[in-house]
Amino acid sequence: GHGVMPSTVCSVGEVLDMGYVVAGDTVTSTVQIENTSSLTLPFSVQLESLSPTRDRDRQKIPSFLTSSVQRTEIVGTQNYSGFSVFSVSPIEGKIEAGKSQDFVVTFSPDHESLYYSDRLKVLLFGKQTAHEIHLKGAARYHPMFVEGGVPLDVPVESLAVISPVASQKVALVAVCLGPQEAVRSLLLLLEYVEGSAEPARAELTVGAMQSPLLAAKKAVEFSLDNAPELQRAGFTLDGPKGALECGQLKRIGVSWVPPADLQTSDPPLVSALLTVKGDITESYRVLFMARVVSAS
């Protein structure tokens, strides 16, 4: 007889990011797995969120009580409806030698969250793990989003459901008061290598989603304030203001060179407000932190 090792090639890497989606909308992505061996491979697909041992595995210290380094949970926010956030088709079958199989991954979030997450596992012969893919996605009620830097919130949400009446009251208060309080904080950390000719760099991304659920096609506008204070601390902004149409992304580039009078014992920390206007107006508190690091 001949012993043959099964081998496959996947069209995506370890992470499949479905991006930002309007809550209640559905998007799909295709993952292709090619059978590069000389035998037919029976396959099956598993999602970590549907694992029969998940309830037992969750009887541990809550993730929000542990440091970000110690967090190992793969399954993130789940739908309020009880239906799976991620789904995949087909879930079993066979891949002939030299042929490929397409898997359609569907992302269907039913409420706003930045931390939808799951793990897709492809098994051969019912037991051999061929590929593990981390599925990620985010959902918003409004067409604009901001990402980049280090988020300063906890990636675990409350199980409490805010009633439509309560959410309307919150929206009404926000309209009356204006964008006084930031809805989210972001940390941009820039590290300048000592003696380098290149400045330290970081960036923020502002995006406008496109969806049939969005009736308004109004452009999204954004602006990052507090430029004088940033300039005094040595920060330079590229594209701090702009407008986007639906489906567009724009990046705000940030670079930093240490000022001549910099005290290394007191690295600069400057706060600025990023205002994004779409169907509503939102503000993001951006913290710019910079420091000098040695080349070794």
KAQUI-V241284 format. One record per run of one state. SS is the DSSP state (hx for helix, st for strand, lp for the rest). FROM is the first residue (numbers start at 1). TO is the last residue. If there is no record, write none. Layout:
# KAQUI-V241284
SS_FROM_TO ; SS_FROM_TO
This chain:
# KAQUI-V241284
lp_1_7 ; st_8_10 ; lp_11_14 ; st_15_22 ; lp_23_26 ; st_27_35 ; lp_36_40 ; st_41_47 ; hx_48_50 ; lp_51_53 ; hx_54_57 ; lp_58_62 ; hx_63_65 ; lp_66_76 ; st_77_77 ; lp_78_85 ; st_86_89 ; lp_90_91 ; st_92_95 ; lp_96_99 ; st_100_107 ; lp_108_112 ; st_113_124 ; lp_125_127 ; st_128_140 ; lp_141_143 ; st_144_147 ; lp_148_149 ; st_150_151 ; lp_152_163 ; hx_164_177 ; lp_178_183 ; st_184_193 ; lp_194_199 ; st_200_208 ; lp_209_219 ; st_220_224 ; lp_225_226 ; hx_227_232 ; lp_233_234 ; st_235_238 ; lp_239_240 ; st_241_244 ; lp_245_248 ; st_249_256 ; lp_257_268 ; st_269_277 ; lp_278_280 ; st_281_293 ; lp_294_296
